[in-house]
Amino acid sequence: MALAPSNLTRPAASSVLLREHLFTRLDTTHNCLIVRISAPASTDNNKTPLISSYIESKNDRNMWYRVNAGNANMAAFFHF
């Protein structure tokens, strides 16, 4: 299984409404190695812009990986 560059590139967070109340909740995860954000698939949830803008606002070390249908085998993902 090859890792596609598009799965490793964090989307730009330009023109995104900064949701400080959610940033505050994410701040509680600062000592976590992995943070998983989940919600039903919908353009109304805006999970990707939320996390991308949070990472950009913190200017902290991070790794971005976009999971999609082709990544259904999580054991293969963690093999890397």
C-alpha positions as a LaTeX table, in Angstrom:
\begin{tabular}{lrrr}
\hline
Residue & $x$ (\AA) & $y$ (\AA) & $z$ (\AA) \\
\hline
Met1 & 0.00 & 0.00 & 0.00 \\
Ala2 & 1.55 & 3.28 & $-1.11$ \\
Leu3 & 0.83 & 6.52 & 0.73 \\
Ala4 & $-0.53$ & 9.08 & $-1.71$ \\
Pro5 & 0.85 & 12.64 & $-1.31$ \\
Ser6 & $-2.73$ & 13.95 & $-1.30$ \\
Asn7 & $-3.38$ & 11.92 & 1.85 \\
Leu8 & $-0.37$ & 13.50 & 3.59 \\
Thr9 & $-0.96$ & 17.16 & 2.71 \\
Arg10 & $-2.94$ & 19.32 & 5.12 \\
Pro11 & $-5.51$ & 21.46 & 3.32 \\
Ala12 & $-5.04$ & 25.22 & 3.52 \\
Ala13 & $-7.14$ & 26.89 & 6.18 \\
Ser14 & $-7.69$ & 30.19 & 4.39 \\
Ser15 & $-11.14$ & 31.82 & 4.57 \\
Val16 & $-12.22$ & 29.59 & 7.44 \\
Leu17 & $-14.28$ & 30.76 & 10.38 \\
Leu18 & $-12.12$ & 30.21 & 13.47 \\
Arg19 & $-14.18$ & 28.37 & 16.06 \\
Glu20 & $-12.46$ & 29.35 & 19.29 \\
His21 & $-14.85$ & 27.32 & 21.48 \\
Leu22 & $-13.82$ & 24.16 & 19.63 \\
Phe23 & $-10.17$ & 25.21 & 19.68 \\
Thr24 & $-10.46$ & 25.36 & 23.48 \\
Arg25 & $-11.73$ & 21.80 & 23.54 \\
Leu26 & $-8.93$ & 20.68 & 21.24 \\
Asp27 & $-6.39$ & 22.37 & 23.53 \\
Thr28 & $-7.19$ & 19.69 & 26.11 \\
Thr29 & $-5.71$ & 17.08 & 23.74 \\
His30 & $-2.31$ & 18.78 & 23.56 \\
Asn31 & $-0.52$ & 15.92 & 25.35 \\
Cys32 & $-2.11$ & 13.23 & 23.18 \\
Leu33 & $-0.08$ & 11.55 & 20.46 \\
Ile34 & $-3.12$ & 10.98 & 18.24 \\
Val35 & $-6.40$ & 12.84 & 18.08 \\
Arg36 & $-9.30$ & 11.35 & 16.14 \\
Ile37 & $-12.14$ & 13.61 & 15.10 \\
Ser38 & $-15.28$ & 11.92 & 13.87 \\
Ala39 & $-18.75$ & 13.04 & 12.86 \\
Pro40 & $-21.22$ & 11.98 & 10.19 \\
Ala41 & $-20.07$ & 12.64 & 6.64 \\
Ser42 & $-21.47$ & 15.98 & 5.61 \\
Thr43 & $-20.31$ & 19.33 & 4.32 \\
Asp44 & $-22.11$ & 20.86 & 7.32 \\
Asn45 & $-19.71$ & 19.29 & 9.83 \\
Asn46 & $-16.57$ & 20.91 & 8.45 \\
Lys47 & $-14.21$ & 18.59 & 10.32 \\
Thr48 & $-11.34$ & 19.13 & 7.91 \\
Pro49 & $-11.40$ & 22.96 & 7.99 \\
Leu50 & $-11.73$ & 22.89 & 11.79 \\
Ile51 & $-8.65$ & 20.76 & 12.33 \\
Ser52 & $-6.63$ & 22.40 & 9.57 \\
Ser53 & $-7.30$ & 25.89 & 10.98 \\
Tyr54 & $-6.55$ & 24.69 & 14.52 \\
Ile55 & $-3.18$ & 23.27 & 13.46 \\
Glu56 & $-2.37$ & 26.45 & 11.56 \\
Ser57 & $-3.28$ & 28.64 & 14.54 \\
Lys58 & $-0.99$ & 26.66 & 16.86 \\
Asn59 & 1.98 & 26.50 & 14.48 \\
Asp60 & 2.90 & 23.24 & 16.21 \\
Arg61 & 4.39 & 19.97 & 14.96 \\
Asn62 & 1.82 & 17.75 & 13.31 \\
Met63 & 1.29 & 15.00 & 10.83 \\
Trp64 & $-1.72$ & 15.05 & 8.53 \\
Tyr65 & $-3.22$ & 11.89 & 7.15 \\
Arg66 & $-6.55$ & 11.83 & 5.34 \\
Val67 & $-8.32$ & 8.49 & 5.66 \\
Asn68 & $-10.54$ & 7.50 & 2.76 \\
Ala69 & $-12.27$ & 4.37 & 1.47 \\
Gly70 & $-9.00$ & 3.07 & 0.03 \\
Asn71 & $-7.57$ & 2.99 & 3.55 \\
Ala72 & $-10.14$ & 0.61 & 5.00 \\
Asn73 & $-7.42$ & $-1.72$ & 6.31 \\
Met74 & $-6.12$ & 0.26 & 9.29 \\
Ala75 & $-3.68$ & $-2.53$ & 10.19 \\
Ala76 & $-1.89$ & $-1.86$ & 6.89 \\
Phe77 & $-1.81$ & 1.86 & 7.71 \\
Phe78 & $-0.20$ & 1.30 & 11.11 \\
His79 & 2.32 & $-1.06$ & 9.51 \\
Phe80 & 4.02 & 2.03 & 8.05 \\
\hline
\end{tabular}
